[in-house]
Amino acid sequence: MTTARAFWTAAPGQGELRTEPLAEPSAGTYQVRTLATGVSRGTEALVFAGRVPPSQHHAMRAPLMAGDFPFPVKYGYSAVGVIEPGPIGPGHLPTEHLPPGHLPIGQRVFVLHPHQDRFIAPAAMCIPIPDAVPTPRAVLAANMETALNLLWDAAPLPGERISVVGAGVFGLLTAALLARIPAASVTIVDIDPTRAALAHAFGAHFALPDAAPPDQELIVHTSASEAGLRHCLSHAAFEARIIEASWYGDTAPAVPLGEAFHARRLRLIASQVGHVATPMRGRRSHAERLAMALALLTDARFDALLQGPTHFADLPAAMPTILRPGGLCHVITYGDI
């Protein structure tokens, strides 16, 4: 039986590589050899620290994770790999004999899978990567999918004054999409002035919190901080929409809803990627949404959001450093890519 190595969080701040058996692929599945994975710093930092609250253990399970919160757990959702040969069956036939909809050997795919060097995945979860998207950049697909879903929730309008509070990877991807809205004025707000260059590269303005523009008609919050959410409320225009996309883990932020929140008729809207946003639900599947996210990554400017790489064998020692605040998307490699 083939074996695989996977990254597990065994205790708070402690990761290790474990060897596990890999069953042969069956009909409806593919065997995938991993080329790269991406570390989604915000969510994975909370998982690595054991800060997933018990009430959210079920909701925060990744599609192909193993173990249980808090520990031990095999977690992650940004894997890029290639389809490997396996038993004769769907997905493992020579290209000229493939049934419609099945992928050939060697096809690059994105899969919502933890950090692991080889794995079996349902065919429906293996999304082909466009040739124009390099392997390292493709690890951004999960974050781009979340940003796309947020735009469906937010329904931005041409000409709106828009702020994105929090210049992490997700915030920057969201701002890059919002900056494509005709005549929209998009400002990224963050406490780190070094993020200004990234904001400008994606077609947005940049401001430190004290210099942020007031009267914003659409505000997206991604900083996962109480201060960031308070900033959103204080800089919102009359009847503005505030899209709360942060995940706070086991932290409970205090929100000043007793000040001008009601008088200005503000709307606080949650956005989360687990469900397709309401305006597109029933119109686009999860797989179609992810394929759209991958198509959006043909823009080479998104390479600026990548850090690393770190080799998979070094991940247990490197993960605490990778997850320090202020990082972008760290790429983990599994050989030549």
JOLINMO-V80874 format. One record per residue. N is the residue number from 1. PHI is phi in whole degrees, 0 to 359 (none if undefined). PSI is psi in radians with two decimals (999 if undefined). Layout:
n->N phi->PHI psi->PSI
n->N phi->PHI psi->PSI
//
This chain:
n->1 phi->none psi->2.39
n->2 phi->291 psi->2.55
n->3 phi->245 psi->2.84
n->4 phi->223 psi->2.77
n->5 phi->247 psi->2.37
n->6 phi->226 psi->2.66
n->7 phi->270 psi->2.20
n->8 phi->239 psi->2.49
n->9 phi->266 psi->2.03
n->10 phi->263 psi->-0.41
n->11 phi->197 psi->2.94
n->12 phi->307 psi->2.08
n->13 phi->72 psi->0.26
n->14 phi->232 psi->2.00
n->15 phi->246 psi->2.76
n->16 phi->206 psi->2.71
n->17 phi->267 psi->2.28
n->18 phi->239 psi->2.46
n->19 phi->267 psi->2.35
n->20 phi->218 psi->2.67
n->21 phi->292 psi->2.60
n->22 phi->238 psi->1.93
n->23 phi->293 psi->2.74
n->24 phi->292 psi->2.51
n->25 phi->296 psi->2.49
n->26 phi->249 psi->3.11
n->27 phi->304 psi->2.34
n->28 phi->88 psi->0.08
n->29 phi->228 psi->2.84
n->30 phi->235 psi->2.61
n->31 phi->265 psi->2.25
n->32 phi->239 psi->2.27
n->33 phi->263 psi->2.16
n->34 phi->284 psi->2.37
n->35 phi->259 psi->-0.71
n->36 phi->200 psi->2.66
n->37 phi->228 psi->2.79
n->38 phi->245 psi->2.49
n->39 phi->267 psi->2.01
n->40 phi->276 psi->1.68
n->41 phi->301 psi->-0.77
n->42 phi->299 psi->-0.99
n->43 phi->291 psi->-0.77
n->44 phi->292 psi->-0.47
n->45 phi->294 psi->-0.70
n->46 phi->292 psi->-0.71
n->47 phi->295 psi->-0.78
n->48 phi->297 psi->-0.54
n->49 phi->270 psi->-0.06
n->50 phi->74 psi->0.58
n->51 phi->254 psi->0.43
n->52 phi->276 psi->2.01
n->53 phi->294 psi->2.58
n->54 phi->307 psi->-0.60
n->55 phi->294 psi->-0.30
n->56 phi->249 psi->0.15
n->57 phi->302 psi->-0.71
n->58 phi->284 psi->-0.78
n->59 phi->296 psi->-0.55
n->60 phi->266 psi->0.14
n->61 phi->293 psi->2.27
n->62 phi->282 psi->2.72
n->63 phi->305 psi->-0.73
n->64 phi->239 psi->0.43
n->65 phi->290 psi->2.93
n->66 phi->224 psi->2.83
n->67 phi->82 psi->-2.97
n->68 phi->222 psi->2.58
n->69 phi->292 psi->2.53
n->70 phi->278 psi->-0.59
n->71 phi->206 psi->2.74
n->72 phi->287 psi->2.62
n->73 phi->213 psi->2.42
n->74 phi->255 psi->1.93
n->75 phi->228 psi->2.67
n->76 phi->146 psi->2.82
n->77 phi->202 psi->0.62
n->78 phi->218 psi->1.27
n->79 phi->248 psi->2.38
n->80 phi->240 psi->2.27
n->81 phi->207 psi->-3.00
n->82 phi->236 psi->2.55
n->83 phi->292 psi->2.25
n->84 phi->258 psi->2.78
n->85 phi->297 psi->2.57
n->86 phi->208 psi->-2.84
n->87 phi->302 psi->2.65
n->88 phi->298 psi->2.13
n->89 phi->173 psi->-3.09
n->90 phi->307 psi->2.26
n->91 phi->88 psi->-0.11
n->92 phi->234 psi->0.23
n->93 phi->273 psi->2.77
n->94 phi->305 psi->2.59
n->95 phi->307 psi->-0.72
n->96 phi->290 psi->-0.24
n->97 phi->251 psi->0.18
n->98 phi->289 psi->2.35
n->99 phi->294 psi->2.77
n->100 phi->304 psi->2.38
n->101 phi->89 psi->-0.11
n->102 phi->262 psi->2.67
n->103 phi->260 psi->2.50
n->104 phi->279 psi->2.81
n->105 phi->301 psi->2.37
n->106 phi->92 psi->-0.15
n->107 phi->294 psi->2.25
n->108 phi->285 psi->2.39
n->109 phi->222 psi->2.69
n->110 phi->255 psi->2.36
n->111 phi->223 psi->2.43
n->112 phi->282 psi->1.38
n->113 phi->227 psi->2.60
n->114 phi->296 psi->3.08
n->115 phi->289 psi->1.92
n->116 phi->200 psi->2.49
n->117 phi->280 psi->-0.31
n->118 phi->200 psi->2.47
n->119 phi->203 psi->2.89
n->120 phi->254 psi->2.32
n->121 phi->222 psi->2.57
n->122 phi->302 psi->2.46
n->123 phi->304 psi->-0.63
n->124 phi->294 psi->-0.34
n->125 phi->264 psi->-0.04
n->126 phi->264 psi->1.80
n->127 phi->259 psi->2.09
n->128 phi->301 psi->2.47
n->129 phi->262 psi->2.26
n->130 phi->302 psi->2.53
n->131 phi->302 psi->-0.51
n->132 phi->281 psi->-0.04
n->133 phi->254 psi->1.95
n->134 phi->297 psi->2.71
n->135 phi->303 psi->-0.85
n->136 phi->301 psi->-0.73
n->137 phi->292 psi->-0.49
n->138 phi->296 psi->-0.38
n->139 phi->293 psi->-0.22
n->140 phi->282 psi->-0.04
n->141 phi->300 psi->-0.69
n->142 phi->296 psi->-0.73
n->143 phi->292 psi->-0.68
n->144 phi->294 psi->-0.65
n->145 phi->299 psi->-0.71
n->146 phi->295 psi->-0.71
n->147 phi->295 psi->-0.73
n->148 phi->298 psi->-0.76
n->149 phi->298 psi->-0.66
n->150 phi->297 psi->-0.74
n->151 phi->298 psi->-0.62
n->152 phi->295 psi->-0.66
n->153 phi->292 psi->-0.68
n->154 phi->281 psi->-0.52
n->155 phi->49 psi->1.06
n->156 phi->295 psi->2.60
n->157 phi->248 psi->2.57
n->158 phi->304 psi->2.38
n->159 phi->84 psi->-0.02
n->160 phi->288 psi->2.66
n->161 phi->271 psi->2.07
n->162 phi->232 psi->2.39
n->163 phi->238 psi->2.52
n->164 phi->242 psi->2.01
n->165 phi->262 psi->1.91
n->166 phi->117 psi->1.97
n->167 phi->254 psi->0.78
n->168 phi->280 psi->-3.03
n->169 phi->301 psi->-0.83
n->170 phi->296 psi->-0.77
n->171 phi->298 psi->-0.72
n->172 phi->291 psi->-0.70
n->173 phi->297 psi->-0.73
n->174 phi->298 psi->-0.78
n->175 phi->296 psi->-0.66
n->176 phi->298 psi->-0.68
n->177 phi->289 psi->-0.73
n->178 phi->295 psi->-0.57
n->179 phi->294 psi->-0.24
n->180 phi->277 psi->-0.17
n->181 phi->290 psi->2.24
n->182 phi->304 psi->2.29
n->183 phi->64 psi->0.11
n->184 phi->287 psi->2.49
n->185 phi->254 psi->1.92
n->186 phi->250 psi->2.23
n->187 phi->238 psi->2.25
n->188 phi->266 psi->2.24
n->189 phi->247 psi->2.20
n->190 phi->204 psi->2.75
n->191 phi->278 psi->-0.16
n->192 phi->259 psi->1.88
n->193 phi->294 psi->-0.32
n->194 phi->290 psi->-0.22
n->195 phi->280 psi->-0.07
n->196 phi->299 psi->-0.72
n->197 phi->298 psi->-0.70
n->198 phi->294 psi->-0.74
n->199 phi->303 psi->-0.83
n->200 phi->294 psi->-0.64
n->201 phi->298 psi->-0.50
n->202 phi->264 psi->0.21
n->203 phi->84 psi->0.34
n->204 phi->243 psi->2.80
n->205 phi->279 psi->2.96
n->206 phi->226 psi->2.51
n->207 phi->211 psi->2.46
n->208 phi->288 psi->2.74
n->209 phi->307 psi->-0.71
n->210 phi->291 psi->-0.35
n->211 phi->250 psi->0.21
n->212 phi->290 psi->2.54
n->213 phi->290 psi->2.50
n->214 phi->275 psi->3.13
n->215 phi->54 psi->0.85
n->216 phi->275 psi->2.33
n->217 phi->274 psi->-0.40
n->218 phi->221 psi->2.21
n->219 phi->232 psi->2.26
n->220 phi->252 psi->2.20
n->221 phi->252 psi->2.13
n->222 phi->230 psi->0.12
n->223 phi->278 psi->-0.23
n->224 phi->55 psi->0.64
n->225 phi->228 psi->2.57
n->226 phi->298 psi->-0.70
n->227 phi->299 psi->-0.67
n->228 phi->295 psi->-0.73
n->229 phi->292 psi->-0.68
n->230 phi->299 psi->-0.69
n->231 phi->300 psi->-0.76
n->232 phi->302 psi->-0.81
n->233 phi->295 psi->-0.64
n->234 phi->280 psi->-0.27
n->235 phi->249 psi->0.21
n->236 phi->272 psi->2.47
n->237 phi->281 psi->3.03
n->238 phi->302 psi->2.25
n->239 phi->59 psi->0.53
n->240 phi->288 psi->2.76
n->241 phi->255 psi->2.23
n->242 phi->247 psi->2.03
n->243 phi->264 psi->1.96
n->244 phi->268 psi->1.87
n->245 phi->248 psi->0.05
n->246 phi->283 psi->2.66
n->247 phi->241 psi->2.14
n->248 phi->265 psi->-0.05
n->249 phi->64 psi->-2.22
n->250 phi->266 psi->0.23
n->251 phi->268 psi->2.44
n->252 phi->244 psi->1.71
n->253 phi->290 psi->2.53
n->254 phi->270 psi->2.22
n->255 phi->242 psi->2.24
n->256 phi->280 psi->1.27
n->257 phi->280 psi->-0.09
n->258 phi->269 psi->-0.01
n->259 phi->269 psi->-2.00
n->260 phi->268 psi->0.15
n->261 phi->303 psi->-0.83
n->262 phi->282 psi->-0.71
n->263 phi->298 psi->-0.58
n->264 phi->267 psi->0.08
n->265 phi->52 psi->0.83
n->266 phi->284 psi->2.63
n->267 phi->244 psi->2.16
n->268 phi->253 psi->1.99
n->269 phi->241 psi->2.21
n->270 phi->278 psi->2.45
n->271 phi->229 psi->2.28
n->272 phi->211 psi->2.49
n->273 phi->279 psi->-0.19
n->274 phi->301 psi->-0.51
n->275 phi->241 psi->2.49
n->276 phi->298 psi->2.33
n->277 phi->305 psi->2.56
n->278 phi->309 psi->-0.79
n->279 phi->299 psi->-0.39
n->280 phi->246 psi->0.00
n->281 phi->293 psi->2.30
n->282 phi->87 psi->-0.22
n->283 phi->256 psi->-0.56
n->284 phi->229 psi->2.36
n->285 phi->277 psi->2.97
n->286 phi->301 psi->-0.73
n->287 phi->295 psi->-0.71
n->288 phi->294 psi->-0.67
n->289 phi->296 psi->-0.74
n->290 phi->293 psi->-0.68
n->291 phi->297 psi->-0.65
n->292 phi->295 psi->-0.70
n->293 phi->298 psi->-0.74
n->294 phi->297 psi->-0.68
n->295 phi->295 psi->-0.55
n->296 phi->290 psi->-0.30
n->297 phi->274 psi->0.19
n->298 phi->290 psi->-0.22
n->299 phi->284 psi->2.03
n->300 phi->293 psi->-0.27
n->301 phi->298 psi->-0.42
n->302 phi->288 psi->-0.20
n->303 phi->299 psi->-0.42
n->304 phi->294 psi->-0.23
n->305 phi->269 psi->0.01
n->306 phi->261 psi->2.47
n->307 phi->231 psi->2.86
n->308 phi->98 psi->-2.65
n->309 phi->269 psi->2.88
n->310 phi->240 psi->2.39
n->311 phi->286 psi->2.54
n->312 phi->307 psi->-0.69
n->313 phi->298 psi->-0.41
n->314 phi->264 psi->0.02
n->315 phi->298 psi->-0.75
n->316 phi->303 psi->-0.74
n->317 phi->286 psi->-0.54
n->318 phi->272 psi->-0.39
n->319 phi->303 psi->-0.75
n->320 phi->303 psi->-0.66
n->321 phi->288 psi->-0.73
n->322 phi->302 psi->-0.64
n->323 phi->272 psi->0.10
n->324 phi->297 psi->2.60
n->325 phi->302 psi->2.56
n->326 phi->98 psi->-0.10
n->327 phi->281 psi->2.91
n->328 phi->254 psi->-2.53
n->329 phi->270 psi->1.96
n->330 phi->271 psi->2.24
n->331 phi->267 psi->2.30
n->332 phi->253 psi->2.23
n->333 phi->252 psi->2.70
n->334 phi->233 psi->0.51
n->335 phi->130 psi->-2.80
n->336 phi->290 psi->2.34
n->337 phi->236 psi->999
//
